[in-house]
Amino acid sequence: MDRAAALATDLRRRGITDVLDDPTSRALHSSDASLYRVPPLLVARPRSAEDVAAAVELCARHEIPLTARGGGTSVAGNAVGPGLVLDFSRHMNQVLRVDAETRTAVVQPGVVQAALQRAAAPYGLRFGPDPSTHTRCTIGGMIGNNACGSRTLGYGRTSDNVAGLKAVTGDGTALDLPGQLLPAQGAPAAPDLPAQGIPAALRDLAMANLATIRTEFGRFGRQMSGYALEHLLPERGFDVARLLVGSEGTLAVLTEATVRLVTDPAYRALVVLGYADIAAAGDAAPGVLEHRPTACEGIDARIVDVVRLRRGPGAVPPLPRGAAWLFVEIAGDDEAEVLERAARLAAGGEDALVVTDPAESVALWRIREDGAGLSGRSPAGRPAHAGWEDASVPPEMLGRYLRDFEALLAGHGLTGLPYGHFGDGCLHIRLDVPLDRPGGRVTFRDFLVAAATLVAGYGGSLSGEHGDGRARSELLPLMYSQAAIDLFAGVKAIFDPGDVLNPGVLVRPRPLDADLRVPAARPVREGLALAYRHDGGDFGQAVHRCTGVGKCRADNTAAGGVMCPSYLATREEKDSTRGRARVLQEMINGSDVTGGWRSPEVHEALDLCLSCKGCASDCPTGIDMAAYKSEVLHQTYKGRVRPLTHYSLGRLPRWARLASRMPRAVNALMRVPGLPALAGVDRRRGLPEFARETFRAWFERRRPMSSPTGGRPVMLFVDTFTDHFAPEIGRATVKVLEAAGYRPQISGRRQCCALTWISTGQLDAARAILGRTVAELAEAAGQGVPIVGMEPSCAAVLRSDALELLDEAVAGPVAGMTRTLAELLSGTPGWRPPPLDGVTVVAQPHCHHHAVMGWEQDLRLLREAGARVSRLGGCCGLAGNFGVEKGHYDVSVAVAEHQLLPAIRDAGPGTAVLADGFSCRTQIADLSARRGTHLAQLLADRLP
């Protein structure tokens, strides 16, 4: 029996039931949000402190390393290891209690920061530190790295908000630490201080090295590199709990934390100050601190430009003049005093904006919040990597440091998108180091050594909140004396004498250029390029777009997001966009996941991908898992027999054309019990009926009788779903367009966007079908005639997939002229929507509509018409063929239950349920007593 199998057996014997030793689980945990790839031997998901203690004991006995992991959002390689990975996010993720009187909360390490905020909110309280990953990072991870976030000036670091910890050390000692183990200097000695053990050994070590600790540690707020030995000083109260904060899981494994909570101030104002460049903003930051801000963030024009590019021009509200800005939050309980401080600060700037509207403030702060992900692509469009992303200097040094740092970047031929916590002297940036090219690893090492030397020369810290991890631990001797480095080793020996916990980090570090993930990626350029054409047609570089920031593990649906519906349903890492990307990366590496495109692990990870395309817009780095899944299916089955649903559902347009010849007979046949199941359809699914008259037939029949001869021409893209299942939507679209002064046309031949072929990976056929359709529409596009897609998913294919499947020069004109109904009407001079005053709308935007076209025009049109609109996020759960197939029904329903079905149940009887997507309307009809309405129908019903 090998070491991994022996440890797995012993873990299960000790009652740890959730032990994962399969290749998929190892692949999922082989990386975090960093550049590093370290496949573990095993993954275990503990349920209790007893499980944790048993795991530590057994790892020590088997001499196998143990690494603790929360949300996997660590960007320095802090949460990957070669032995056992303990994943706390699955089970130990509860807020155990909130005490409003003492303003504390007791939490398990795997609780997500946002979940703690929700639990504290009813008491008017919150946890102060707020990193940009607050929707998915865990409190245990925040304690491991001493995370800070934007509002450290107001609320402090994580270490300032810890009131007590429970943990297990590397030698199995259970610690129950209050916030201050020994009293401050001058206070009476603690009568129950243990004479032996860890506290006494630490005290002796600290007392023997007071000069080193006092001169090298705790020099400024964002000095996070190494161990926080300043907390062992007698004048600091010998606070062992705060020493553990920021120790990156190398000293002890956390099992429970008591954290302090704070009240939010009643009033906030955001002051935006413009500067000529990012260094000038750095120069100004120390002066801002005189106004007692809760946050002072620096933003560069380069990152604002990326937001505009990725989110559209409307995503960035007007900003003061400049090429860099400070976002300064002034807060307090006296509104007049807050506004006076904000005005005084604004008056001191060359150009300034004071924002008090919460919605506008949220839009501005979102630029900063998305910075970590958006900066994953450099200004030149190349992958940008972590590794040197959060160095800090004393704030008064920041401007000079930024100028030298920009010169250092230029000298190494690197670029990035700078931003950061300028009030704290902390700079965030990801760099486009050419790790995928020969010599990239050398460039990486040379730059990091030079950057560490630079920041140390300013009296700064290699890390300002992310920890040193595998990226920077090797560089600590450039920042600290040998005496300090020896102290780190001494502390490690006291807590973890066997070097079991997260070895290779902080003490006896791994080389910073070892275990890099991207250089290990092999080029994969087989077959047809799809959504990764912008990565040079290299599937390997496409899947390595995933930097692991983990936004796909967060619930973004309240803000209208879609990604990632299957993860929200199962809460399994393999069902997240990140998890799937990791498995595909391992497939390319060919280590644990063998078998290439047909690897069972790959198909297991992709099975519950709904191909919703939510990640294409919601993932900050632009992962398009729907396209990657199509490519995997294409490569897997080309020249082979396919799954039954690829023939039945994947070729639906072909069967629909045949069914249109005798729709009544086919509908009757489909109602025969058991027959749909033979086509791979889940028995619990109801199937929509074929229309007795197609939309094309209706349009051709009415053309000579009532079609107007005047008006602006518009081409209708007659998709299969509108034509054969919902012709009433086509008729309503014609009515609305004619009322708006248009003359609708349809093509002479049947059209198909090949969506069902694309989603089932039949890409050769898809390219041929789509090529004919684009050729059919090209004449209209060339004449400047807009093409209106009535089915959002089909319009999205013309706007997006066609550019990847076909030559862009061929598909580009059609993509450029394709519009949704709302886009066309909103851009029509003089057009006004029919009044919708008093109408309440619950809207389920189609996922592809959200991802490719955006739904903002639809929302604006409805509100301008007077409707009260509640926009839902997330996916309906049907997602084309996904929710119809056997094996997917339960997940499909669980996805619908996340937002759609509860909203329908809560809707009043007169509420319109708006759903332009055929899949969305089908899911609504199948799982509720309501019926979905298309925007065209909603408008047509109110025309005079």
N, C-alpha and C positions, 0 to 999 in steps of 0.2 A: 504494500500500500504506500503510495507516495505521500509527501508531506501535506499537500492540500487535502487529499482524501482523508488522511488521519485526523487533521484538524477539524474537517467537516463532521466526521463521525463523532468526535469528542464534543463538539459544540452541540450537536443534536442530542447527545446523551445527557448533556447538562440542561436541556430544556429550551435551548435556543432553536426554535422550529423554523424560523424564516432564514434559512441559509441557502445561498444561491451559488452554485458552482458550474453553471452552464456557460458556454462561450458568449451567449448574448449578454448575460449579466456582467461578465467580465469586460466585455467591450463597452457597455454602457457606462461603466465606472472607470474606464482607462484614462479619462481626462476630465478636467473640470473646465473652468473658463480661461484656462491658461494655454500656453504653447506646449505644454508637456503631456506626454503619453506614457503612462506606466500601468500596464495591465496588471490587475491584482490576481492573486491566486483564488481568492474567495470573496464573496460579499455576504455580510450578515446584517439583518435589520432588527436590532434589539427592541424588545417591548418593555423593558424595565431596567432599573439600576442593577438588579441582580444579574440580568443578562450581560450587562456591560462588564461587571466585575468578573464574571465567568470567562468572558471573551479575553479580557486582559490576562487573566491567570493562565489560560490555555495557550495564548500566543507566547507568553514568556516560557512556558514549559516546552513548547514545540520550537522555540527560537524562530518565530515567524513575526515579522513586523505588523503593527496595527496602525491604521490611519483612520481618524474620525472624519466624517463627512456630513454636511448639512444639505444645503441646496445645490452644492457643486458650483457655486458662483465665484470661487476663489480664482483670481487672475494671476497669481504668482506660483501656481503649482503647489499650493498648501494642502490640497484635499485629494491627492492621488498617492498611491503607495503600492509596493510590490507584493505585499502580503495579504492580510485581511483588511478589507475596508468595512467599517461600521457605518451604515447609512441610517442616520437618525430621522430622516424626513418622512419615512413611511409610517412608523408607529409612535415613536416618542415625540409627538408633535402637538401636545396639548398645553393650553393655559390652565394650570391647576387651580389657581384662585387669584382674585384681585381684591386687595384690601384698600378700600377707599380712605380709611382713617389713617393708615400709615403711608399711604400712597406708594404701595409696592405691589408687585405681582410675582407669583411663583410659576415658573414655566419649565417645561422640558426643553432640551437643547434643540429639538427638531421643529419647534414652532416657528412659523414664518413671521417676520416682523409685522407685516400688515395684519395678520391674524391677531397678534397681541394688541395692535392699535384698535381693532374692532372690539375686542373684549374690554378694553379700558375706556372706550368712548362713552358708554352709558354713564360712567362715573365722572365725566368731564375731565378725564385724564388721558395721557399718552406717554409712550416711551420716546424719549427725546431724540436719540441718534436716528438719522433717516438717510441711509445710503440710497443711491439711485436704484439699487436692486431691491428696494424694500418690499416689493410685491412677491418676491420669491426667496430672498436670502433668509437664513434662519438665525435665531438668537444665538444658538451655539456657535455658528460660524462668525457672527459679529463679535462674540466674546473671544473666539480664537484669534481674530485679526485685529481686535480693538477698533472696529469699524466706527466711522464718524458721520459722514454725510455733509449735507449743505449747511445745517444749522448748528454746527459745533459751537459757534460763538455764543449761541443762546442756550444750548442744552448740554454742551460738553460731549466728550467722547464716551464710548461704551464703558470704559474703565471708570468714568466719573458717575456712572449710573448703575453700578453693580453693588448690591447690598449684601450679597452672600452667594457662595457657590458650594455645590456638592460635586465631588469628582473622585476618580480612582486613579492613583498614580501608577507608574510603570511597574512598581514592585508589588502592586495589589493593595496598597494602603488606601483606605476610604477616608477622604477628607470632607469635613463639614465646616466650611470656613465662613465666619462672619465677615462683614466688610472691613473690619479692623481686628486682627488677631491680638495685637499688643497695643497698649495705650500709647498715646503720643508722649513725647519726652516731657518730663516734669509731672506727669500724672502718676497715681499710685500703681505699683506693679500688679499685673494680673495674677491673682492667687492660684489660678488653676492652669497656669502655663505648663505644658508638659516639659519635664526635665530632659526627655530624650526625644528621638524621632525627628521628623522633618522640620518642625518649627525651631527646635534647638539647633539643629545643624545649619539651618539657614541663618539664624542669628549669629552663630559663630563665624560663618563665612562673610557675612556683611560687616560685622564689627572688625574683621581683619582687613577689610578693603574699603574703609570709609572714604579715603581720599580719592580713590579711583571712581567710586560711585558718585561722590558729590561733584566731581569736576567733569565727568563725561556723560552723565545721565540726567534726564529731566530738564534739559537746557531750554527747550521751547515746546509748545503744546503738541506739535505734530512730529516729534521725534519718536517714531514707532519702531525703528529697526532694532533687532536684538531683543533681549529680555528687559523689561521695565524695572531695572534694579533699584531705581530711586525709591520705590515703595518699600524697600527693606531698610531704609534709613530710620534711625530712632525718631528723628523729628517728623517723619512722615507716618509714624505709627506702626511700622512693621506690618504692613498690610499685604498678607500673602495672597488673599483673594485677588487684589488688583495686580499683583505680580503675574498671576496666571492669565489675566486678560492680555491678549496679544502674544501668548506663547505658542500659538499655532499648533496646539495638540501635541507638543513635544514633551510636556511635563506631566500632564494628567488628561484623563478623558472625562469630560463634563457629563454629569447625569441630571443635574437640576440647578436652576439659577433663581435667585431672588433679585429682582431688578427694581430700581426706583422709577416712579412715574412722576410726571409733571403736569401742570395745567397749561393749556394753550392760552396765550394772551388774547384778550377780547378783540383787539384791532390790529390790523396789519396794513402796511403800505409798502409797495415795491418801488424803489427808485432805480431807474436805469440811467447810467452815466456813460456817455460815449467818449472814446479816446482814439488817437491816431493809429495806435497799434497795441498789440498785446503787452509789450514791455511798458508802455506808458500807463496802461491799466494797472500793471504790477507796481509801478512807482506810486500810484495814487492810493493803493489799497491800505497802507498803514494809516493814512489820514482819515479814511472812512471809519476806522475803529473808534475814533473820538465820539462818534454819534451813537455808540452802543447798539450796533446792528445785531440781529440774530443770525444773519447770513450775509456774506459778501463773496459772490461768485464771479469769476472771470470767464468771459465767453469771447472767442475769436470769430471774426467774420467768416473764416473758412468753414467752421462748423454750422453757422447760420445758413450759409449757402447750401450745404448738404441737406439741411432740413427742408429748405425750399425745393430742392431738387427731388427729394424723396417723398415729401408730404404735400407739395404744391405750394404756390405763392401765398395762399391764404393761411398757411400754417404758421407764418411768422407775422405777428402784429407789427405796426410801424415802430421803428427804433430810432433813437437819436443818431445824429451824424457820427460817423466814425468807422473804424475797421476792427474795433474791439470794444467790449462793454463790461462794466461792472453791474451785476444785478444785486442790489442791496436791499435787504428786508429790514424794515423798522417795525417793531411790534411793541405793544404795551396795553395796559388796561384803561388808559385815558386817551380817548380818541383825539382830542385837541392837542395833547402833548405829542402823540405819534405823528400827527400831520405837521406839527411845528418842526419836529426833528427832521422829518422827511423834506420839508420845504427848505430848511437850512442846509441840508446836505445837497439838495438839487441846486441851490443857488451857488454853490462852490464849484460846480462843474461847467465845462465849456458848453455842453449841450446835454440836457437831461430831460427825463420823462418821469412823472410821478403817477403811478397806477394804483388806484384803490378798488377798481372793479375786480371782484374775485375771478370771474371767468377770464378776463384778459390776463390776470396774473398767472392763472393756471396754464394758459397757452404759452406764456413766456417761460415759465419754469419747466414746461415740458421739453423745451429745447435743451436745457441743462440735464434733465432726467434721462433723456434718450442719448446723451453724449457718449456714454460708454459703448453702446452698440453702434450708433451711427459712425463713430470714429473707427469702426472696423474696416472701412475702406478709406484709403488715403485720398488727398485732393487729386492725385493722378489716376485714381480708379483702381489702384492695386490693393491687395490685401494688406491691412495694417495690423500689427501684432502687439500684444502686451509684452511685458518684460521690463520696461522702464516707464511705467505709467502713473506713478504717484509719488515721485520724489518731493521732498519739502525742504524749505530753507526758512530761517527766521523771517517773518513778514517784511521787515525793513530791508532785507536783502533781495526781495523778489524781483524787482525791476531789473537790477544789474544781472542777476542770475539768468533771467529770461533772455537778455541780449546775448550773453555768452552761450546759452543753450541753443539759441537759433543759429549762431555761428558754428557750433559743434555739429548740428544737424547738416548744415550746408557742407561742411568739410567732409562728411561721410556720405553725401549724396542722398540723404533721407528726408522725408517729409511726414507730416502728421497734422492732426487737428487739435490744437491746444485749448484747454479749458481747465477749470479747477477751482479749488477753495482758496481764493486769493487772500481773504482775510486771515487765513491760517498759514499762508505761504506754501500751499500745496498745489502742484501742477499735475494734471492728468493729460496723457497723450499716448496714442498708439502710433507705431512707426512702421513704415512700409519697407522693412528690412527684407531683402530679396532671398528669403529662406528657401524658396523653391528653385533657386538657381545655383550653379557652381560658385563656390566662394561665399555663399550667403551665411553659412554658419560662422565663418571667420569674421565677416562684417558685424554679425550680431555680437560676438564676444568682444571685438575691438571697441565697438561703440559703447557697450555697457561698462567696460573698464574705464573708458575716457569719461563717460557721464558720471560714474561713481566718484572718480577723482575730482571732477568739477564740483559736484554737490558737496563733497566733503570739505573742499576748500572754502566753501561758503558757510561752514559750520552746520550743514544741513543733515538730512536723514535720507537714506536710500528709499525708505518707505514712509509714507505719511498716513496710511490707514489700511493698505492691502496686505501687509506683512511681507516678509522677505522670501519665504517659500524656497522653491528651487531656482527662482530667477535671480535672487540677490544675496542669498546667504553666503555664497562664495566671496562676495565683495565686502563683507563686513570688516575685514582687516584694513580696508582703505578708509574706514570711518572711525574705527575704534583702535585703541592701543592693544598691545599683546596682553597686558594685564586684564583689560576688559574681556578680551576673547577667552582668556583662561577662566575668568569668572563665569562666563556662559557655560563652559564645560563643567565647572564645579557645581552650578545649579542643576544642570542636567543630570549629573551623577547622583545628586541627592534624591531627585524625584524619580529618575528612570535609570537605575544603574545598569540594567541589561540592554539599554538602547532599543527598547521595543517600540516606543511611541514615535511615529512619524520620522524615522531616521532619514538622514540626508538633508534635513532642514535645520537651519540655525547653527547647530553644532555638528562638526565633521560633515560639512555640506557636500552634496553632489556637485560636480561641475555644472556651471550655469548653461552650458551648451550640450549637456547630455540629455537624453530622453526627449528631444524636441520632436513634436508631432508632425509639423509640416514637411521638414526635409525627408521624413520617412515615407511620405506619400508618393506612390508610383504614378507616373502619367497614365491616364486611361482615356484613350481617344477612339475606342471602338465604336463602330456603327454610327447611327444618326445623331447629330448634335441637336439638342432641344434647348431648354432654358439656360444651359450653361455655355452658350456660344460666346458670351462676353467674358468667359474664363478661358478663352483660346480654344474652345471646343474640348477642354480637358475635364472629364467628369470628376477626376480626383480633386482638382482645384475647386470645382464647383461645390462638392460636399464639404471641403475644408473652409468654405465661407463661414461655416458655423464656428463661432469663437466660444460658444458655451455660456454666454451671458444668462441664458435660461429664461428669457422673457416668455418662452412657450410654456413654462411651468406656472406662470402667473395667471390669475383670472382677470383678463383685460376686457371682458365682455361689458362691464358697466360703462366703459368709455367707448363702446361701439366696436371693440376689437373682436376678432374671430379666433385667432390662434390661441391654443391648439385644442380643438373640441374633443378629440379622443382622450387626451391627457386629463382634461377636466372631468371626463366620465370615469376613467379608470384609476387615475392618480398613480399610474405606473410609468417609470422613466422611459421604458421602451416605447411608450405610446406618445411621447413628446417629440416635437420636431428635433430637439437636440439629441434625444436618444436615438432616433432614426439616423441622424447624421453621423453619430458616433459609430453605429453598426456599419454603415456604408464606408466610413473611413477604415474600419478594421477589415472589411471585405477587400478594400484596395491594398491594405498592408499585407493581407494574406497570412496573418499569424494565427490568432485564435479563430477567426471567422474564415474558414476555408471553403472552397467550392465555388468561388467567384459569384457570378450573377445568380446562380441557382442555389446558393447557400440557404439552408433552412432558416438560419438565424436572420438573414436578410428579409426573407419573405414573412417570417414571424413579426419582425419589427414593422414592416410596411403593411401588414394585413389590415390593421385598424386605421390606417391613414385614409381619411375621407376624400382626399384630393380636393379639399375645399379651397386651396390656394391662399388661405388666410395668412400663412407664413410669408408669402411673396410680398405682402405689404406690411405685416405686423412685425416680422423679424427684422431687427435693425440692420442685419448684414445681408438681407435679401435672399435668404434660403427659399427655394421654391420646391418643396418636397413633392408636390403633385407632379411636377415635371420629372423629378428624379425617380419617382415611383413608375411613371410611364416608361422611362428609359430602362429601368430594371426589368419590367415586364416584357418590353420589346426585346431586350437582349436574351432574356431567359427563354422565351417561347418562339423566337424566330426559327422557322423550319421545323417546329415541333407541334404536337397536339396541345391545344390550349384548354384551360378550364371551361366548363360548359357555359358559364355566364358570359365569357368573352364572345361566344357565338350568339347567344340569345339576347343579352342586354347590350353587349358591345356593338352589335350590328343592328340595333333597334330601328334606325331609319330605313334600312332595307326591308325589314319585316313590316314596318308601318306602311310603306308604299304598297306592299302586297295586300295588307289588311284593308286598305282603302277601297279595294275593289268589291269587298263584301263585308263591311264593318259589322253588320248585325250578326252574321254567322260567326265571325271571329270572336265577337264579344260573348256570345253564348258559349262558344267553345272554351274561352278562358274562365268561365264560371264553373266548368266541370271540376268537381273536387279532385285535388291531387295533381291536376294537369300542370299548373304553374310550377309546382315543386319539381317536376321533371326538367324544367328549364333552369333550375338552380334558384328559384324564388322561394323565400321563406314562407311557410304555410300560413303564418300569421299576417301576411301582407295582403291588403286589398289592392287590386290593380285598376288603374284608370281605364275607362272605355275609349275605344276609337270613335271619333266623331262620324256621324252619318254623312256629313258633307264637309270636305276639307275647306280650309280657308282659301286655298288657291282656286278651288272650284267655285266658291262663292264670289270671289273677286272677279274671275273671268265671266261669270254669269251676269254680274251687275254692271260690268264695265261699259257695255254699249248703251245701257239704259240710264245710268245716273252718274257716271264718272264725269267730273268737271273738266272742261277743256282748258281753263285758265289756271292760274296759281303756280307757285314755285314747285318745280319737280322735286320729289323725294323718293328714293328707292327703299322699299321695304325688304329687309332680309327675312324671307319666309322660312323659318326653321322648322324642323320636324315636329317639335312639341306643339307649337302654335298651329301648324298646319293640320296635324292629325288628331290632336287631343283637345286643344283649346282654341278652336277657330273664332270663338266669341271675343277673344282678346284681340285678334287681328281685326275683326270688324270694329271694335271700339277704337282701336288705334287709327283706323281709316277715318272714322267719324271725327276724332279729335284733330287730326292733321288737316282735314278738309276745313274744319271750322277755324283753324289757325291760318288758312290761306295757302295750304300746300296741295299739290296734285300727286297723290301716292301712285307709285308704279311698282310692279313686280317683275322679276326677270323672266325671260322666255322659258328657261329650263329650270327644273327643280334644283334647289341649292341645299348644301349640307356643309356645316363647318367641321364635321368629323369628330365632334366632341366625344362621342361614345367610343370611337376607335382610339382616340388619344388617351382617355382615362383607363382603357384596358390594355394599353401598350401596343396596339396594332399600328405602329407608326409608319410603316411603309404604305399601308392602305390609307392612313390618315393624310399623309402628304399628297398622295395622288388625288384624293377626294377634295381636299382643301385647295389644291392647286387649280382644279377645275372651277371651283366656286370663286376663287379670287379672280381668275380669268374672266368669268361671267360678270363680275362686279366692276372690273377694271375700267370699262368704258364710262360707266356712270361716275366713278371716282375721278377719272381724268377730266370729265366735264364739270367738276365741282359740285356734283349732285350729292347731297348727304345721304348716307346709308343708315337707316334706323333699324337697330336690332331690338326685336320685341322680347326675346328671351335673353336675359342678362348673360347666362353662361355662353351662349353662342356669340353674342356681341363681344364678349371677352376673348374668345378664340380669335376673332378677326382683329382685335386690337393688340393681342399679345402673342399667343401661340403661333399664329401665322407668321410672325416676324422671325420666329425661331425655327419652325419647320420648313419654311420656304425661304427663298432668297429675299433679303430685306428690300432690295430694289423692286422686286415684283410685288411683294405684299404690302410695302410701305404706303403707297397711295390709297389702298383700300382701308388699311388700318387708320390712316389719317382722316378719312372721311366718315368712319363709322361712329355713330352717336347712339346714346340711349335716348328714349323719348324725352326725358327731362332735360337732357343736355340740348337737344334740338330746340325744344320749346323755350327754354330759358334764354337761348341765344337768338330768338326770333324778334326782330324789332317790332315794337308796338303790341306784342302779344301779351294778354293778361289771362291768367287762369280763371275758370269759372269759380264763383265764390264757394268756399267750403266752411263758411262761418258756422260754428256750432258743431262741426264734425270732429269727432275724436278718432284718431288713427293710432293703432298699434302696428308698427312697421317692422317686418322681418326682411332686411335687405339680403339679397342673394349673396353668398360668400364671394363668388367671382366678381359680382358687381362691386362689392366693397374693395376687393383686392386689386382689380385692374382699373376700373373706371372711377371708383369712389362714389359714395352715395350723397355727398354734400349738396349737389344740385337738386336732387329729389327732395331732400329735407327743406332746402330753401324755397323751392316751388310750393310745397305744401303749406309751409308757414306763411308765405306771402299770400296764399289763397285764403288764409284764415283758419286753417285746421290746427287742432291741438294734437301734436305728434309725440308719441313715445317710441323712440327708436330702440330696438333690441340689438344686442350684440350676440356674438356666438353664431353657431351654425344651426340650421333646422334639424340636422341629423340624418336626413335622407341622402343628400349629396349624390344625386344621380343614381348610379347602380349600387352604390355602397349599401344603403339601408334596405335594399330589396333582396340582396344576396343572403343565402343561408349562412348562419354564423355571425351575422352582424346586427340582427334585430335588436338585441338587448342593449348594445352600445348605442345604436341609432336612437332608441327611445330615451336612454339616459342623457344623450346630448340634447334632445328636444326638451327634456325636463329641466335643463339648466336655466333657460330663460323663456323659450318660446311657449311651452305649454302652461307654465304658471301665469304668464302674462295673458294668455287667452282665457284661462279660467277666471282671472281677476277682471277681465274686460266687461264693461256693461253691455246690455243687449243691443244697443245701437252703435257700438264701436265697430269701425271698419278695420278688418285685419288685412293690412296691405302686404302682399307677397308677390312680387313680379316673377319670381322664379318658379318654374313648373315643379321642380323638386319640392320647394317650400310649400306650395299649395297642395301637392299630393300628400306630404307629411301631415299637414294641418287637417286635411279631410280624413286621413286614415286614423289619426290619433285623437280627434276631437269632434265635437258636433258642429264646429264652425266651418266656414269656407273662406279661403283666401281670395283677395281682390287684387287685380292688376291696376297699376296707376292709370292706364288708359281707360279702364272701366270706371274707376272712381271719377275721373274727369268727364267722361262721356255721359255718365248718368246725370250730370249737373249742367250739361249744355242746354241752352234753350231749344 
